[in-house]
Amino acid sequence: MPEEAHLSRTRLARLLANGAVTRDGTVIRDPNGRAAYGEVYEITVKDAADTHMRAENISLTILYEDTDVAVIDKPAGMVVHPAPGAPSGTLVNALLHHFRGDLSGVGGERRPGIVHRIDKDTSGLLVVAKSDAAHHGLAAQFAAHSVERSYLALCHGAPDPGNPRLRGITGVSIESGGVLKLDTRIGRHRTNRKKQAVLRHDGRRAVTHIQAIETFGDHAALVRCHLETGRTHQI
């Protein structure tokens, strides 16, 4: 496929299943078929359809926007994407109203390209794709862990790198400068499938470097959390 088409493997598989691909004039549906020299393939890609999600006039704080991407300061309390427990009032509903028809055709629908999310009760910056090119480019960067991400958080208790009990916790190690390294795996909770949980096996590997910025007695601490990207990082 030419790069300018910006068709993902998932989108191509769906086009195959829908009979939108022909080989020498004959519709093919087998995604495992092999191409041979001299064969002519044609793919019919229809214009993106309007999404079933409703646009809602919700105020947004937009820190940057161009024809391809927007950077949104998501407030605490806002869900990013509609779900059974939050069918409306989400960031996506707000973006549909703000962007109107100026959106990428993600999966064949006109909707914002959400390539990363943060929890409902977490505030922070989200990069949203407006074009197919930006959507595929951002998705590739997040998949390659080449995007730098860090957070500030208040934690219960004050983590002390000198506490020997930390060394007995699976996945925890101490780095130079008093930085805690938490190397775990994250996946679906075993009994509550709507929640994510820290797992010892299965799930996606997640490495976070944590450093206390300010402590409030033994009761709480302000910490900086840096998500590992696979490259050299600084706290």
C-alpha positions as CSV (number, residue, x, y, z in Angstrom):
1,M,0.0,0.0,0.0
2,P,1.2,3.5,-0.7
3,E,2.1,5.4,2.5
4,E,-0.2,8.3,1.6
5,A,-3.2,6.0,1.8
6,H,-2.7,5.6,5.6
7,L,-4.5,2.3,5.8
8,S,-3.6,0.1,8.8
9,R,-3.5,-3.7,8.8
10,T,-6.8,-3.7,10.8
11,R,-8.5,-1.4,8.3
12,L,-7.2,-3.5,5.3
13,A,-8.5,-6.7,6.9
14,R,-11.9,-5.1,7.4
15,L,-11.9,-3.9,3.7
16,L,-11.1,-7.5,2.6
17,A,-13.9,-8.9,4.7
18,N,-16.4,-6.4,3.2
19,G,-15.5,-7.3,-0.3
20,A,-13.8,-4.0,-1.1
21,V,-10.6,-5.6,-2.6
22,T,-10.4,-7.2,-6.0
23,R,-7.7,-9.2,-7.8
24,D,-7.8,-8.9,-11.6
25,G,-11.4,-7.8,-11.3
26,T,-12.5,-10.6,-8.9
27,V,-13.4,-9.9,-5.3
28,I,-11.1,-11.6,-2.8
29,R,-11.6,-12.0,1.0
30,D,-8.7,-14.2,2.1
31,P,-6.3,-12.1,4.2
32,N,-3.7,-14.9,4.1
33,G,-3.5,-15.1,0.3
34,R,-0.3,-14.4,-1.5
35,A,0.3,-11.9,-4.3
36,A,2.0,-12.9,-7.5
37,Y,3.9,-10.9,-10.1
38,G,1.6,-9.3,-12.6
39,E,-1.6,-9.4,-10.6
40,V,-3.6,-6.2,-10.4
41,Y,-5.3,-5.3,-7.1
42,E,-7.8,-2.6,-6.5
43,I,-9.1,-1.4,-3.2
44,T,-12.3,0.7,-2.9
45,V,-12.2,2.9,0.1
46,K,-15.4,4.7,0.8
47,D,-15.5,8.1,2.5
48,A,-15.5,7.9,6.2
49,A,-19.0,7.7,7.8
50,D,-20.2,9.8,10.7
51,T,-19.7,8.1,14.0
52,H,-22.6,6.9,16.2
53,M,-21.1,8.9,19.1
54,R,-22.8,12.2,19.8
55,A,-21.1,15.6,19.6
56,E,-21.6,17.6,22.8
57,N,-20.8,21.2,23.5
58,I,-18.4,20.7,26.4
59,S,-15.7,23.3,27.2
60,L,-12.1,22.2,26.5
61,T,-8.7,23.6,27.3
62,I,-6.7,23.3,24.0
63,L,-3.0,24.1,24.4
64,Y,-2.0,23.5,20.8
65,E,-3.8,22.7,17.5
66,D,-3.0,22.4,13.8
67,T,-4.4,20.5,10.9
68,D,-3.1,17.2,12.1
69,V,-3.1,17.1,15.9
70,A,-4.4,18.8,19.0
71,V,-3.0,18.8,22.6
72,I,-5.8,18.8,25.2
73,D,-5.5,19.5,28.9
74,K,-8.0,16.9,30.2
75,P,-9.5,17.8,33.6
76,A,-9.9,15.4,36.4
77,G,-13.3,13.8,36.4
78,M,-13.7,13.5,32.6
79,V,-13.7,10.1,31.0
80,V,-11.7,10.0,27.7
81,H,-13.8,7.6,25.6
82,P,-17.5,6.7,25.8
83,A,-18.1,3.3,27.6
84,P,-21.1,1.5,29.1
85,G,-20.6,3.3,32.4
86,A,-20.0,6.7,30.8
87,P,-21.9,7.0,27.4
88,S,-21.8,10.8,27.3
89,G,-19.9,13.8,28.7
90,T,-16.5,12.3,27.6
91,L,-13.5,13.9,26.0
92,V,-14.5,12.3,22.7
93,N,-18.0,13.8,22.8
94,A,-16.4,17.2,23.4
95,L,-13.9,16.8,20.6
96,L,-16.5,15.7,18.1
97,H,-18.3,19.1,18.7
98,H,-15.1,21.1,18.6
99,F,-13.6,19.5,15.5
100,R,-16.9,19.0,13.7
101,G,-16.2,17.4,10.3
102,D,-12.4,18.1,10.4
103,L,-11.5,14.6,11.6
104,S,-9.6,11.5,10.5
105,G,-11.4,8.5,9.2
106,V,-10.2,6.2,11.9
107,G,-11.6,2.7,11.2
108,G,-13.9,4.2,8.5
109,E,-15.6,6.6,10.9
110,R,-15.0,10.3,11.4
111,R,-13.9,10.5,15.0
112,P,-10.8,11.8,17.0
113,G,-7.8,9.5,16.9
114,I,-7.2,8.6,20.5
115,V,-3.9,6.9,20.8
116,H,-3.3,7.1,24.5
117,R,-5.6,7.7,27.5
118,I,-5.4,8.7,31.1
119,D,-7.8,7.7,33.9
120,K,-11.0,9.6,34.7
121,D,-9.7,11.1,37.9
122,T,-6.3,12.0,36.4
123,S,-5.7,15.4,34.8
124,G,-3.1,15.8,32.1
125,L,-2.2,16.4,28.5
126,L,-3.5,14.2,25.7
127,V,-2.4,14.3,22.1
128,V,-5.3,13.7,19.7
129,A,-5.0,12.9,16.0
130,K,-7.1,14.8,13.5
131,S,-5.8,13.2,10.3
132,D,-5.1,9.6,9.4
133,A,-1.4,10.4,8.8
134,A,-1.1,11.8,12.4
135,H,-3.1,8.9,13.8
136,H,-0.8,6.2,12.4
137,G,2.3,8.2,13.2
138,L,1.3,8.8,16.8
139,A,0.2,5.2,17.2
140,A,3.6,4.0,15.9
141,Q,5.4,6.3,18.4
142,F,3.4,5.0,21.4
143,A,3.9,1.4,20.3
144,A,7.7,2.0,20.0
145,H,7.7,3.7,23.5
146,S,9.5,6.7,22.0
147,V,7.2,9.2,23.6
148,E,8.4,10.7,26.9
149,R,5.6,10.7,29.6
150,S,5.8,11.9,33.2
151,Y,3.2,12.6,35.9
152,L,3.0,14.3,39.3
153,A,1.1,12.4,41.9
154,L,0.2,12.5,45.6
155,C,0.8,9.2,47.2
156,H,-0.4,7.8,50.6
157,G,2.6,7.6,52.8
158,A,6.2,8.8,52.1
159,P,8.3,6.4,50.0
160,D,11.8,6.1,51.5
161,P,14.4,4.5,49.2
162,G,16.4,3.6,52.3
163,N,13.6,1.4,53.7
164,P,14.8,-2.2,53.4
165,R,11.3,-3.5,53.2
166,L,11.0,-2.0,49.7
167,R,13.7,-4.4,48.5
168,G,11.5,-7.3,49.4
169,I,8.6,-6.2,47.1
170,T,8.5,-7.9,43.7
171,G,9.4,-5.6,40.9
172,V,10.9,-2.8,43.1
173,S,14.5,-1.7,42.9
174,I,16.5,1.3,44.0
175,E,18.4,3.5,41.5
176,S,20.9,6.2,42.0
177,G,19.7,9.5,43.4
178,G,17.0,7.7,45.5
179,V,14.8,6.9,42.5
180,L,12.5,3.9,42.9
181,K,12.1,1.7,39.9
182,L,8.8,-0.2,39.6
183,D,8.9,-3.0,37.0
184,T,5.5,-4.8,36.8
185,R,2.9,-6.0,34.4
186,I,-0.6,-4.5,33.8
187,G,-3.7,-6.2,32.5
188,R,-7.3,-7.0,33.2
189,H,-8.3,-7.7,36.8
190,R,-8.9,-11.4,37.2
191,T,-12.3,-11.1,38.8
192,N,-13.4,-7.5,37.8
193,R,-12.8,-7.4,34.1
194,K,-13.8,-3.7,33.9
195,K,-10.7,-2.8,35.9
196,Q,-6.9,-2.9,35.3
197,A,-4.6,-4.5,37.8
198,V,-0.9,-5.0,38.5
199,L,0.0,-8.6,37.6
200,R,3.0,-10.8,38.1
201,H,2.4,-12.7,34.9
202,D,0.6,-11.9,31.6
203,G,-0.4,-8.4,30.7
204,R,1.8,-5.6,29.3
205,R,5.1,-4.7,30.9
206,A,5.1,-1.4,32.6
207,V,8.2,0.3,34.1
208,T,7.9,3.5,36.1
209,H,10.7,5.5,37.8
210,I,9.5,7.3,40.9
211,Q,11.1,10.1,42.9
212,A,9.8,12.0,45.9
213,I,9.7,15.8,45.4
214,E,8.2,16.8,48.7
215,T,7.1,14.8,51.8
216,F,4.3,15.7,54.3
217,G,5.5,14.0,57.4
218,D,5.0,10.2,57.1
219,H,1.4,10.6,55.7
220,A,1.9,11.6,52.1
221,A,4.3,12.7,49.4
222,L,4.4,14.5,46.1
223,V,6.2,12.3,43.6
224,R,7.2,12.5,40.0
225,C,6.5,9.4,37.9
226,H,8.4,8.9,34.7
227,L,7.3,6.1,32.3
228,E,10.2,4.2,30.8
229,T,10.5,4.5,27.1
230,G,13.5,2.2,26.5
231,R,15.8,5.2,26.1
232,T,18.0,7.1,28.6
233,H,15.8,9.3,30.8
234,Q,16.1,11.9,33.4
235,I,13.9,12.4,36.4
